[in-house]
Amino acid sequence: MITIFENASVLDVEAGALLPDRHVVVENGRIREIAEAPVSASDARRIDVAGRTLMPGLVDSHVHVTAYSANFTELQRTPPSYVSAAAAAIMGGMLDRGFTTVRDVGGADFGLARAVREGLIRGPRLIYGGKALSPTGGHGDVRPAGIDAHDDAYNQPGLGCIVDGVPAVRKAARQEIRRGAHHLKIMGNGGISSPTDRISSDQFSEEEIAAVVEEAEMANLYVVVHAYTARAIKRSLKLGVRSIEHGNLADPEAIAMIKERDAFLTPTLATYRALKDEGVEAGLPAELAAKIDDVLDAGINAVEMAHRAGVPMAYGTDLLGAMHRRQLSEFSLRSGVVPAVDLVRAATINGAKLMRLEDEFGQVKPGLSADLIVVEGNPLEDIAVLTRPDTHLKLVMARGAITRSAL
């Protein structure tokens, strides 16, 4: 079927401008044409956008779609069947907020991606990396100090796997590549939700990190790292890591190095605000909540430094459990230091470039996938219109299929 969006104000994310009175033709799931004059097609479905903004579907570059709870120890004990059902509900919510692509950086696998692709699960395009690689006692090791046993079966629904030493790290990387991963994730720093590490601790030896990077590059993939501190960021970049997640405690030298290495930064301010406000209620063990203050206030400073330095930033949220409903809050949290046009780019074209899929999505452009949303208002003038889906999100089209419409 041919769908024609008529009288649309098309948001050109590269130019940072609205193009009024455009007619956008979608056919076979892709954008066929953007015309300045009405398009003739006798059998087309026509949608009058009436001057509203037609823009690329949103891209969240840091999610965990299987994280139905903020208690990761509980998550590992949950039947995979239940987690899959919970993930379906989480992904459906993401789609209804206007996210047509998400990058999962720990937990999602080829089965969930296939279910979305085949229409068994209603959700955004799922770019996955399988389980995040963690050393013993690292951010992916959710065992309390008094527990030594660990179920390393791949089908247990934790977000990470524990691997130590270069041979084990290489094998784990190869296993994720075998399962179709689009990227590999490592834990390079301590984290909030892990019970036995410190935010300040580096994780994995340089030899182990270099081995993962080599395996990824041989498969034409890239490595994503969980890293807060400037030391962990610089160490990872030196070894070839391309995607820095969080980065709250970066210093000017680390920010400059991200730029020099043509890497990306994906801040996730939304999760720290959410964890501070309601993390314990959502399942975060109370004894871990004190770690939030180590990174909460520093995050916005890192975002401001990165923006001023011209570092490419993607939009990420890293939300857990019931807090997924805050997915659009990242726009508001960054808006004090990042202009609206760059926030829009972070959540569209930058995410696509980070995933090396800019020829597939991220713009309203002929030949690309028809991942589109219609919003009331102009996000370039008021980014808040993207944060109010109940009143301002009028239509969502994912891969050519309309999944939500108020038009």
N, C-alpha and C positions, 0 to 999 in steps of 0.2 A: 504494500500500500504506500502511496505517496501522501505525505503530510506537508502542508504549506502553512507556515506561521506568517500571517499577514500583518502589515502595519506595526512592525516591531522596531524598538530601539535596541540595536545590537551592540553589546558591550565588547569592544575590541580591547582585549586585555594587554596586548603588546603596546598599542598606541596610547592606552589609558583614556579612551574616548568612547562616547556613545554615538552610534551611527543611526540617525533617525530614518523612519519610513522605509525600512528594509523588509524584504520578503524572503524567507528562508525555506528552502525546499529540502525535505528529508525523504530519502528513499532507501529501502533495504538496510535500515539501521545506520545510515551514514548521511552526512550533510552533503547534498548534491550541488546546491547552488545558493548564492546570496545575491538577490537582485534588487535593483533600485525601483523597478517597475513591477506591477502585478504580473504573476506568472500564470500562463494558461495551462490547464490540465483538467480534463473533463472528469476524471475519476478520483480526484484528490480529496482528501479530508482537509478542510480549511479551518484554521483557528485564528480568529481576529485577536491579536495581542493588544490592540487599541492603544499603541504608544508605550506600553509598559516595557521594562527592560528584559531582553532576552540575552542570557549570558551562559557561559559554560557551566555545567554541573560542578559542584564543589568537590574538592579533593582533600581528604584528611590523610596525611602522610605518617601518622603515628597512632595506631589503634591496636586494641587487643579484643577482637570480637568474641573470644571465648571467655573473657573475664567477667562472668556474671556476678562475681563477688570480689571484694577487695581483700579477702582472706585467701591467700594463695595456698596455704596448707590445706584448707577446706576444699579448694578447687581441685587439688590433686587427688582427693579421695572421692570425688564425685563421679558417678557413672558417665562415660563418654556420651551415651545416648541423651542424658539430661542436658549435658553441656551443649550438644549440638542443637537441641531444641531452644535452649536459652540464647545461643548465638544467632539463631534465626530471628528471634524477637529483637535482639540488639541491632542486627543489620537492617531489619525492616524499619526500625526507628531512624537509623542513619539516612536511609533513602528518603523518608518523609521529611527530613530536615534539609534536603537538597543535595546530599552527598551522593554522587554517582560513581565515585571511585574511592576506595580506602586502601591504605598499605598497612597490613598487619605485621608487626615486628615482634611477634612471639605468641604462639599458640595456634593460629589458624593453619590449616594444611590443605593438601590437594583435594581432599574429599569435600570440604566446605566450598572451595573455589569451584569445583565441578558442579556442586549442587546449585550454586548461584548461576553459573553459566548455562545450565540446563533448565533453569526456571523452577527447580524444586524448592528453592529458598528465594524469597523476595528480598533483594538487597542490592547494594552497590557492587560494581566490579571489585573483586577481591584480589589484591596483589599480596602474595604471602611469602614468608621466609621459613615457615615451619617453626621449630623450637629454637629459642635463643640459646647460644652456647655459653656455659658458665663454668668456672672452676669450682672445686669443692670450697664451700664457705663463701661463695660469691653471690651476686645478686639473683642468680637463678636457683640457688640452693635454699629452699624454704624450710628445711628441717630445723627444729629447735636444737639448742646446743646439746641436749640430753638424748637425742635420737640419732643413731648411726645408720639404721636401715633406710634404704632408698629404693623405691620401685622405679627401675629405669626402662620399663616397657614403654615403647613409643606411643601406645594408644592410651596411656594415662594422660589426662587432659591438663597437665601443667603447662606453663608458658616456656619452660626451659629444660635443657638437659645438662647433666653434670659431666664434664670431660676434663681430664688432666693429662698433660704431656703432649708433645707434638704428634706422635702417632695417633692418639685418641682424638685429638682435635681435627686432624686431617680426615680421619674416618667419619667423624660426625658431620663435617662439612660436606664430604662426598655423599653421605646418605641424604642430606637435605637437597643437594643438587639432583641426586637420583630421583627424588620425590617431586621435582619440578619447581623448586624454590626460585623466586625472582631475585632474591638477595639473601645474604647471610648476616645474622645478627650475633654480636658478641657482647658480653658484659665486661666493660672495661673499667668500671668504678663501682663503689658500693651504692646501695639504694635504700629507699624508704621501706619497702615491703618485705625485704629480706631480713630475717631475725638475727643473724650473727655477723654481719659485716658493718663497716663504718662508711659513711658518705665519702670520707677522705681517702679510702684505700684504693690503690690501683689493683686491677685484677688481670690475670693471665700474664705470663712472661712475654717478653718481646718476641722470642722464638715462636711461641704459640700463636700470637697475633699475626706475625708474618706468614705463618703456615696457612691460616684461614684466608688471608688476603691472596696468597698465591693460588689456593684452590679456587677461590671466587674468580679471579682474573683468568685462570685457565678456562673457566666455563663462561667467560664474558659476563660475569655478574659483578657485584660490588658488595662491600661490607658496611654494615650499619653498626654503630657502637653506642651503647648506653654510657654516657660520660657527663659528669657534672664539673669536675675540677679542671683548672687550666692545665695542670700537669697531665691528667689523663687524656685531655683533648689533644695536646701537642704530641704526646707519646703515640697516640693512635694515628694521627695524621702523618707523622714521620714514617710509620710502617705501612701506609697506603690505604687507610680507611677513608671512605668517601662521604659518609653520612653521619653527622654528629647529632645525637639525640639529647635533648634537654640543654646542656651547656650552661646551666645557671651560674656556675662559679668561674666562668671564663674571665681571663684578663685581656688587656689590649693585645698582647703578644699572641695569645691563642686565637683571638678574633682575626688578626692579620694573617695568621698562618692558614686559617680556613679559607680565606680569600686567595692567598697565594697558591694553595694546592687545588684550586677549583673544586672545593668540596662544598657541601650544603650543611646548613644548620636547621634543625627542626625543634624549635622551642615548644614547650608544652605547659604553658602557664595555667591552663584550665585545670589540670589535675591537681596542682598544689593548692589552688584556691578551694577546689572541691574537697580535697582531703582535709584541709584545715577546717572547713565549715561542717562537714558531715562524714568524714572518713570513718570514724569509729562506728557510727550508726550504720554505715554501708558495709562493715565487716572488717575494717583494718584493725588488727590487734592493738589495744590501747597502749601497750608498751612500745609500739613502733611509732606512735603518733608524734613523739617528741622530735623525730628526725625531720619532720616537715619544715620546722623553723630554720633548719640549716640551709634550705634552698629557696624558701618561699619568696622572700623580699628581693633576693639577688637576681631572680629571673628576669625581671623587667629591665634591670640595668644591662644585662647581657644582650637582650633584644635591642635596646637602644644603641649600644656599641656596635652591634652587628649591622644595624640599618645604616648608621653613619659611615661605616667602613665599606658599604656596598656588598656585604656578604649575601649571597642568595639564601633566602629563608623559605622554608615550606611551612604549611599550616599543619599543626599536630595538636592532639589533645590528651592521649594516654589515659583516658578515663576508665573507671572500673565500676562494675555493678550498677546500682541505681543512678550513679553519677553520670552515666552516658547521656542523660537528658541535657547536660550542660555543654554539649558538643559545640554549640555555636558561640559560647561565651569567650572563646579565644580571640574572636574579633574585637570584642569590647576591651579585653584585658591588654591587648597590644596597642589599641587605638590611641593611647596617650603619647606614644613615641614613634608610631609608624603611620604614615599617611594612608588614607583609604585605598588609593589606587594600588599601593604596594601590598596591602592586606588582601585585596582581591587577587593580585598576581600570586601571592603565597598560596592561596587556596584554589588556584587553577593551573596556570602555565608552569609555575615553579615546581609544583608537585609532580606534574607530568615530566618535566625535565629531570628532576631528581630520580624518577623511576625509569628514565631513558625511554619514555613512551610519549614524547611530545608530538610524534607523528600519528598518534592514536586518539588522544583526548587533550583537554586543557584549553581549547579555543573554539570559538564559533568560526569555522573555516571549512571550505569545501574539501571533501575527502576524509575528514575526521569522523570519528564515531559521533552519533547524534546523542550526546550527553548534554542536556540542556535544561535550564530552569527559567521560569518567568517570574519576576518579582515586581511588586508595586513599589515605585520609587527608584531613585538613582543611587546605587551603592557607592559611586565615586564621590558623591556629595555627602551621603549619610550612610556610613557602614552599618549602622544599627538596623537598617531595613533587612539585612541578611540574618539578623538574630531573632526575628519575629515571624517564624514560619506559619503560625496560626492565622495571622492577619495579612502578611505580605508575600508569602510564597504561594503563587497562583497555579504553578504547574511544574511537574518534574517529568522529564523524559530521560530514560536510561537505555542506551544502546538502541534507540529508535522506538521504544515502547513507552507510552504514557503510563506512569505509575501513580500519579496524583494530579488532579486537575480541579480547579475552581472556576475555570473559564467556561 
